[in-house]
Amino acid sequence: FMMLSLEFDHSCQYDYVEVRDGESLNSRVIGRYCGNERPPSIKSTGSSLHILFISDGYKNFDGFFAIFQESS
């Protein structure tokens, strides 16, 4: 993540980005992120990450910006 600016809640239940290791909602959850603190670099076990963004629309923040790149 280059930038993360979402509503903060200790359980990240209102606005969050959830990252899964694979192509679908059935893939293993790597993490759920909210607030302003960027998570550390995320590595997948394959060539896909599933990114789910949820917002309740109540409070507005800047959102998030992430880059996905292949490592060798």
N, C-alpha and C positions, 0 to 999 in steps of 0.2 A: 504494500500500500504506500502510495506517495502522499496521500492526504486522507484523513478521516475526520469528519465533522458531523456527528449525529447526536441526537438527544441522548443524554446519559441516564442510565438506570442500572442499578447493581446487577439485575438479572437480564439486562438488555431485552426487555419484553416489548417496548414500544416502537423504537426505530433501531434497526440493526442490519448488519451484513453477515450472512452465514456462509461459510466456505466449506465445501465438501470435496473429498478426495475421489473424484470420478465424474461421471456424466449426468447423474440424476439425483433426485431427492432421496433415493435409497442408498446413496453412497455414504461412507463414513464421514461424520462431522469432524472437521479439523478445528473449527472455532466459530464463535459468534462474537461479533465486535460492535461496540457502540462508543459514544463519547468522542473525545478528541485525541486519545492516545493511539498512535499507529501500532498495530501488532508487528512482531518481528517477521522476517521473510518467511514465506510459506512454501513448502515443497510438496509436490504431489508424488505419488508412487508410480503414476503413469503419465499420459499426455493430456489429461483433462482435469479441470476443476469446475465444480458447479457453484456458481455464485448466486445467492438469493438475497435480494434487498427488500426489506419490509419497513414500511413507514405508516404510522397511524394518522399522519397528516395534521396533527395537532400543533406541533412546534416545528418551525422551519430552520434548518441548518444547511450548510453548504453541500453535504453529501459525502461522497468518497471518490477517490481516483486511484486506480490500481493498474499495474503493468504485469502482464503474463509473458514470461520469456523462457525459452528452452535453455537448459544448461547442459554442458558437455561433460 
